[in-house]
Amino acid sequence: MCKVELVEFNDELLEGIGSYCLRSKKKSNGYINKNKWLNNRFEEGLKYVQVIANNKQVGFIEYTEAENSSRVVHADGYLVIHCLWISEVGKGYGTRLINKCLEDAKKLAKKGVVVVTNSTTSWAPSKEIFLKNDFQLIDTAPYDFELLVYPLCSEAEQPYFPNDWEERLKKFTNLTILRSFQCPYVEVASENIIAGANKLNIQVEIIDLKDREALMELVPTPYGIFSVIYKGQLLSFQRLTIHSVIKKLRELMQ
């Protein structure tokens, strides 16, 4: 019989077991930065819960109060799911993790739980598992982003995306990276942008997002933690190969 348990992490467990993403490269800057980021956020009430099956890490969920979230969404009074990732599908692990989040939301008397999804990238969850668990699609944004909610209070104001995405992009002319280390892959994604830009002698400006206020004001997609902008246009919100970086930059330089 398979032994399955949900393990809610703290700084001690994080040090011992380690986080889920990029765990094959525990000495990489991305992995180290992610763990530092988690340790800082545990004090804010962030939850990082892993599924352990037969002593093997098979998935995790990360969520926090909207007021501290890394997603660009107006959702005060809600919990926001940052990530849900399962390596062994079809065994109900994802639903168990979602139910853990919903239980916490009820204990905290939250208005509900929201998640930003995108089926075109592995950097954000896709919506199917949330729809199966009674979440509702309530808003959309450019680049195939969707906002889903599980309401716990029928009278609560619904969460929503900002509507000034184009105006945010126009603030940046130089090649600029907006980033936070909520995702361990942000490090290598940044390195690829810099390497591609160097091939074309383009200088890169990096803005490390220090707080939610800066994120909500500047970031041009709901994903929040990684945006690359050049000449007022979005180059990417996910990792690109160096070849793709060069190609996209050349297109915008013409």
C-alpha positions as CSV (number, residue, x, y, z in Angstrom):
1,M,0.0,0.0,0.0
2,C,1.3,3.4,-0.9
3,K,1.8,5.7,2.0
4,V,0.8,9.3,1.2
5,E,1.1,12.3,3.4
6,L,0.8,16.1,3.1
7,V,3.8,17.8,4.7
8,E,3.5,21.5,5.6
9,F,6.9,23.1,5.5
10,N,8.7,25.5,7.8
11,D,12.3,26.7,7.7
12,E,13.6,23.5,9.4
13,L,11.9,21.1,7.0
14,L,12.9,23.3,4.1
15,E,16.5,22.9,5.2
16,G,16.2,19.2,5.6
17,I,13.9,18.0,2.8
18,G,14.4,20.9,0.4
19,S,11.9,22.6,-1.9
20,Y,10.4,20.8,-4.9
21,C,11.3,22.8,-8.0
22,L,14.9,22.5,-9.4
23,R,15.7,20.0,-6.6
24,S,18.1,18.2,-9.0
25,K,20.3,21.4,-8.9
26,K,20.4,22.3,-5.2
27,K,23.6,24.2,-5.6
28,S,22.3,26.5,-8.3
29,N,21.5,30.1,-7.6
30,G,17.9,29.6,-8.6
31,Y,17.3,26.9,-6.0
32,I,19.2,28.8,-3.3
33,N,17.3,32.0,-4.0
34,K,13.9,30.2,-3.9
35,N,14.6,28.7,-0.5
36,K,15.7,32.1,0.8
37,W,12.5,33.6,-0.6
38,L,10.4,30.9,1.1
39,N,12.0,31.4,4.4
40,N,11.3,35.1,4.3
41,R,7.6,34.4,3.3
42,F,6.9,31.8,6.0
43,E,6.8,34.8,8.5
44,E,4.0,36.3,6.4
45,G,1.9,33.2,6.6
46,L,2.8,31.6,3.3
47,K,2.0,27.9,3.0
48,Y,4.2,25.5,1.2
49,V,2.8,21.9,1.3
50,Q,4.4,18.9,-0.4
51,V,2.8,15.5,-1.2
52,I,5.1,12.7,-0.1
53,A,4.3,9.2,-1.5
54,N,6.4,6.3,-0.2
55,N,9.0,8.8,1.1
56,K,9.2,10.4,-2.4
57,Q,8.4,14.0,-3.2
58,V,5.6,13.9,-5.9
59,G,4.1,17.4,-5.8
60,F,3.5,20.6,-3.9
61,I,1.2,23.6,-3.6
62,E,2.2,27.1,-2.5
63,Y,-0.4,29.7,-1.4
64,T,-0.6,32.9,0.7
65,E,-2.9,35.8,1.6
66,A,-3.6,38.0,-1.4
67,E,-2.1,41.0,0.4
68,N,1.3,39.3,0.2
69,S,0.9,37.5,-3.1
70,S,3.2,37.5,-6.0
71,R,0.4,37.5,-8.5
72,V,-1.0,40.7,-10.0
73,V,-4.6,40.4,-9.0
74,H,-6.9,42.5,-6.8
75,A,-8.1,39.9,-4.2
76,D,-8.0,41.3,-0.7
77,G,-9.4,38.9,1.8
78,Y,-8.7,35.9,-0.4
79,L,-5.9,33.3,-0.5
80,V,-4.0,33.1,-3.7
81,I,-2.5,29.9,-5.0
82,H,0.9,30.6,-6.6
83,C,1.8,27.1,-7.8
84,L,0.4,23.6,-8.0
85,W,2.7,20.9,-9.5
86,I,2.3,17.2,-9.5
87,S,4.8,14.7,-11.0
88,E,2.5,11.7,-10.8
89,V,-0.9,12.5,-12.2
90,G,-4.2,10.6,-11.9
91,K,-3.7,9.7,-8.3
92,G,-5.7,12.5,-6.7
93,Y,-2.7,14.3,-5.3
94,G,-3.6,17.7,-6.9
95,T,-7.1,17.6,-5.4
96,R,-5.8,16.7,-2.0
97,L,-3.5,19.8,-2.1
98,I,-6.3,22.0,-3.3
99,N,-8.5,20.8,-0.5
100,K,-5.8,21.6,2.0
101,C,-5.7,25.2,0.7
102,L,-9.5,25.4,0.9
103,E,-9.5,24.1,4.5
104,D,-7.0,26.8,5.5
105,A,-9.0,29.5,3.8
106,K,-12.1,28.4,5.8
107,K,-10.1,28.4,9.1
108,L,-8.8,31.9,8.3
109,A,-12.4,33.1,7.5
110,K,-11.3,34.1,4.0
111,K,-13.6,35.2,1.2
112,G,-12.3,32.4,-0.9
113,V,-9.3,31.1,-2.9
114,V,-8.1,32.4,-6.3
115,V,-5.5,31.1,-8.8
116,V,-4.0,32.6,-11.9
117,T,-3.8,30.0,-14.7
118,N,-2.3,29.8,-18.1
119,S,-2.5,26.7,-20.3
120,T,0.2,28.0,-22.8
121,T,3.1,27.8,-20.3
122,S,4.4,25.4,-17.6
123,W,5.2,28.4,-15.5
124,A,1.6,28.7,-14.3
125,P,-1.0,26.1,-13.5
126,S,-3.6,25.1,-16.2
127,K,-7.2,25.6,-15.3
128,E,-8.6,22.1,-15.8
129,I,-7.9,20.7,-12.3
130,F,-9.4,23.8,-10.7
131,L,-12.5,23.6,-12.7
132,K,-12.9,19.9,-11.7
133,N,-12.7,21.1,-8.1
134,D,-15.5,23.7,-8.5
135,F,-13.4,26.8,-9.1
136,Q,-15.1,29.4,-11.5
137,L,-13.5,31.4,-14.3
138,I,-14.2,35.1,-13.6
139,D,-11.6,37.2,-15.5
140,T,-9.1,37.1,-18.3
141,A,-6.0,39.0,-19.2
142,P,-3.7,39.3,-22.3
143,Y,-1.2,36.4,-23.1
144,D,-3.8,33.7,-22.1
145,F,-4.0,34.4,-18.4
146,E,-7.2,33.5,-16.6
147,L,-8.4,34.1,-13.1
148,L,-10.4,31.4,-11.3
149,V,-12.0,31.7,-7.9
150,Y,-13.5,29.3,-5.3
151,P,-15.9,31.6,-3.3
152,L,-16.5,31.0,0.4
153,C,-18.7,34.0,0.8
154,S,-21.6,34.8,-1.6
155,E,-21.6,38.5,-0.7
156,A,-17.9,39.1,-1.1
157,E,-16.5,41.3,-3.9
158,Q,-15.1,39.2,-6.7
159,P,-11.3,39.4,-7.4
160,Y,-10.3,40.9,-10.7
161,F,-7.2,41.7,-12.8
162,P,-6.0,45.3,-13.5
163,N,-6.9,46.6,-16.9
164,D,-3.9,48.8,-17.6
165,W,-1.4,46.2,-19.0
166,E,-0.5,48.3,-22.1
167,E,0.1,51.4,-20.1
168,R,2.5,49.5,-17.9
169,L,4.5,48.3,-20.9
170,K,4.9,51.8,-22.2
171,K,6.9,52.8,-19.1
172,F,9.9,50.8,-20.3
173,T,11.9,51.6,-23.4
174,N,15.2,50.0,-22.5
175,L,15.5,46.2,-22.2
176,T,14.3,45.6,-18.7
177,I,13.8,42.6,-16.5
178,L,11.3,42.8,-13.7
179,R,11.7,39.9,-11.4
180,S,11.2,38.2,-8.0
181,F,12.6,34.8,-6.9
182,Q,9.3,33.2,-6.1
183,C,10.2,30.8,-8.9
184,P,13.7,29.2,-9.0
185,Y,13.8,29.3,-12.8
186,V,13.8,33.1,-12.8
187,E,17.6,33.0,-12.3
188,V,18.4,31.0,-15.4
189,A,15.7,32.9,-17.3
190,S,17.4,36.1,-16.5
191,E,20.8,34.7,-17.4
192,N,19.5,33.8,-20.9
193,I,18.1,37.3,-21.5
194,I,21.4,38.8,-20.5
195,A,23.4,36.4,-22.6
196,G,21.2,37.0,-25.7
197,A,21.3,40.8,-25.2
198,N,25.1,40.7,-24.9
199,K,25.3,39.1,-28.3
200,L,23.5,42.2,-29.7
201,N,25.3,44.7,-27.5
202,I,22.1,45.6,-25.7
203,Q,22.3,46.7,-22.1
204,V,19.9,45.1,-19.7
205,E,18.3,46.8,-16.7
206,I,17.2,44.6,-13.8
207,I,14.5,45.6,-11.3
208,D,14.2,43.3,-8.4
209,L,10.7,43.6,-7.0
210,K,11.1,44.2,-3.3
211,D,7.4,44.3,-2.3
212,R,3.8,43.8,-3.5
213,E,3.3,47.5,-4.0
214,A,6.0,47.6,-6.7
215,L,4.7,44.4,-8.3
216,M,1.1,45.8,-8.5
217,E,2.3,49.1,-9.9
218,L,4.9,47.9,-12.5
219,V,4.4,44.3,-13.7
220,P,2.6,44.0,-17.1
221,T,1.2,40.5,-16.7
222,P,-0.8,38.7,-13.9
223,Y,2.1,36.2,-13.4
224,G,4.0,38.9,-11.6
225,I,7.4,37.6,-10.9
226,F,9.1,37.7,-14.3
227,S,8.7,40.1,-17.2
228,V,11.0,41.1,-19.9
229,I,10.2,44.4,-21.7
230,Y,11.8,46.1,-24.7
231,K,10.7,49.3,-26.5
232,G,7.3,49.1,-24.7
233,Q,6.6,45.6,-25.7
234,L,6.6,42.4,-23.7
235,L,9.4,40.1,-24.8
236,S,8.5,37.3,-22.4
237,F,7.0,36.3,-19.0
238,Q,8.8,32.9,-19.0
239,R,12.2,31.3,-19.7
240,L,13.5,31.7,-23.3
241,T,16.5,30.0,-24.9
242,I,19.4,32.3,-25.8
243,H,18.6,31.7,-29.4
244,S,14.9,32.8,-28.9
245,V,16.0,35.9,-27.0
246,I,18.3,37.0,-29.9
247,K,15.5,36.3,-32.4
248,K,12.9,38.3,-30.5
249,L,15.2,41.2,-29.8
250,R,16.2,41.4,-33.5
251,E,12.5,41.5,-34.5
252,L,11.9,44.5,-32.1
253,M,15.1,46.3,-33.2
254,Q,13.9,46.5,-36.9
